[in-house]
């Protein structure tokens, strides 16, 4: 047996903790903020950002939103005597 010098390369992973600011999701408060949310959803749908699984997941909620919108719209129109 012969002792030989062998070069060993070690890769070290350094983990650093940093504080960063991130946007916090909150409920829209104004009609304009709701429009922004809906515009982002429209963009995601129109730019192929969602696949069939995503669509299946949002479909029940979206159907309830549309139904609630129509119910509210109908009540307001009846109250104002437009219908």
C-alpha atoms as a printed R data frame, in Angstrom:
   type eleno elety resid chain resno       x      y       z
1  ATOM     1    CA   UNK     A     1   0.000  0.000   0.000
2  ATOM     2    CA   UNK     A     2   1.146  3.480  -0.859
3  ATOM     3    CA   UNK     A     3  -0.140  6.694   0.694
4  ATOM     4    CA   UNK     A     4  -1.073  9.294  -1.876
5  ATOM     5    CA   UNK     A     5  -2.338 12.843  -1.669
6  ATOM     6    CA   UNK     A     6  -5.806 13.070  -3.154
7  ATOM     7    CA   UNK     A     7  -7.618 16.285  -3.901
8  ATOM     8    CA   UNK     A     8 -11.095 16.403  -2.366
9  ATOM     9    CA   UNK     A     9 -13.628 19.021  -3.436
10 ATOM    10    CA   UNK     A    10 -16.322 19.852  -0.902
11 ATOM    11    CA   UNK     A    11 -19.332 21.911  -1.765
12 ATOM    12    CA   UNK     A    12 -20.829 23.757   1.150
13 ATOM    13    CA   UNK     A    13 -24.353 25.081   1.204
14 ATOM    14    CA   UNK     A    14 -24.762 28.321   3.101
15 ATOM    15    CA   UNK     A    15 -28.228 29.195   4.343
16 ATOM    16    CA   UNK     A    16 -28.853 32.796   5.221
17 ATOM    17    CA   UNK     A    17 -31.927 34.186   6.882
18 ATOM    18    CA   UNK     A    18 -33.194 37.459   5.483
19 ATOM    19    CA   UNK     A    19 -36.191 39.588   6.248
20 ATOM    20    CA   UNK     A    20 -38.072 40.695   3.184
21 ATOM    21    CA   UNK     A    21 -41.341 42.489   2.643
22 ATOM    22    CA   UNK     A    22 -44.031 40.560   0.849
23 ATOM    23    CA   UNK     A    23 -47.476 41.582  -0.254
24 ATOM    24    CA   UNK     A    24 -50.142 40.426   2.172
25 ATOM    25    CA   UNK     A    25 -53.348 39.198   0.667
26 ATOM    26    CA   UNK     A    26 -56.326 41.025   2.087
27 ATOM    27    CA   UNK     A    27 -59.971 41.278   1.227
28 ATOM    28    CA   UNK     A    28 -60.711 44.031  -1.280
29 ATOM    29    CA   UNK     A    29 -62.659 46.875   0.308
30 ATOM    30    CA   UNK     A    30 -63.827 48.937  -2.638
31 ATOM    31    CA   UNK     A    31 -65.424 48.204  -5.975
32 ATOM    32    CA   UNK     A    32 -62.178 49.284  -7.660
33 ATOM    33    CA   UNK     A    33 -60.172 46.748  -5.637
34 ATOM    34    CA   UNK     A    34 -62.676 44.011  -6.548
35 ATOM    35    CA   UNK     A    35 -62.320 44.981 -10.218
36 ATOM    36    CA   UNK     A    36 -58.550 44.581  -9.876
37 ATOM    37    CA   UNK     A    37 -58.988 41.079  -8.405
38 ATOM    38    CA   UNK     A    38 -61.373 40.090 -11.194
39 ATOM    39    CA   UNK     A    39 -59.027 41.536 -13.821
40 ATOM    40    CA   UNK     A    40 -56.180 39.402 -12.443
41 ATOM    41    CA   UNK     A    41 -58.402 36.326 -12.591
42 ATOM    42    CA   UNK     A    42 -59.374 37.162 -16.176
43 ATOM    43    CA   UNK     A    43 -55.691 37.581 -17.056
44 ATOM    44    CA   UNK     A    44 -54.795 34.229 -15.481
45 ATOM    45    CA   UNK     A    45 -57.572 32.505 -17.408
46 ATOM    46    CA   UNK     A    46 -56.787 34.256 -20.682
47 ATOM    47    CA   UNK     A    47 -53.034 33.693 -20.557
48 ATOM    48    CA   UNK     A    48 -53.208 29.930 -20.014
49 ATOM    49    CA   UNK     A    49 -52.010 30.168 -16.411
50 ATOM    50    CA   UNK     A    50 -54.626 27.646 -15.271
51 ATOM    51    CA   UNK     A    51 -55.003 24.028 -16.279
52 ATOM    52    CA   UNK     A    52 -58.048 21.756 -15.996
53 ATOM    53    CA   UNK     A    53 -57.366 20.967 -12.331
54 ATOM    54    CA   UNK     A    54 -57.202 24.671 -11.496
55 ATOM    55    CA   UNK     A    55 -60.451 25.319 -13.356
56 ATOM    56    CA   UNK     A    56 -62.165 22.455 -11.564
57 ATOM    57    CA   UNK     A    57 -61.016 23.875  -8.230
58 ATOM    58    CA   UNK     A    58 -62.296 27.416  -8.842
59 ATOM    59    CA   UNK     A    59 -65.518 26.452 -10.651
60 ATOM    60    CA   UNK     A    60 -67.743 25.918  -7.567
61 ATOM    61    CA   UNK     A    61 -66.636 29.188  -5.973
62 ATOM    62    CA   UNK     A    62 -66.985 31.082  -9.220
63 ATOM    63    CA   UNK     A    63 -70.502 29.698  -9.727
64 ATOM    64    CA   UNK     A    64 -71.484 30.861  -6.221
65 ATOM    65    CA   UNK     A    65 -70.034 34.315  -6.888
66 ATOM    66    CA   UNK     A    66 -71.994 34.671 -10.139
67 ATOM    67    CA   UNK     A    67 -75.202 33.473  -8.434
68 ATOM    68    CA   UNK     A    68 -74.689 35.903  -5.535
69 ATOM    69    CA   UNK     A    69 -74.025 38.750  -7.995
70 ATOM    70    CA   UNK     A    70 -77.247 38.039  -9.896
71 ATOM    71    CA   UNK     A    71 -79.276 37.764  -6.674
72 ATOM    72    CA   UNK     A    72 -77.914 41.071  -5.358
73 ATOM    73    CA   UNK     A    73 -78.423 42.789  -8.711
74 ATOM    74    CA   UNK     A    74 -82.026 41.543  -8.883
75 ATOM    75    CA   UNK     A    75 -82.791 42.715  -5.314
76 ATOM    76    CA   UNK     A    76 -81.383 46.186  -5.987
77 ATOM    77    CA   UNK     A    77 -83.320 46.548  -9.223
78 ATOM    78    CA   UNK     A    78 -86.576 45.450  -7.552
79 ATOM    79    CA   UNK     A    79 -85.972 47.862  -4.672
80 ATOM    80    CA   UNK     A    80 -85.510 50.726  -7.105
81 ATOM    81    CA   UNK     A    81 -88.587 49.695  -9.061
82 ATOM    82    CA   UNK     A    82 -86.700 49.012 -12.264
83 ATOM    83    CA   UNK     A    83 -88.165 45.547 -12.678
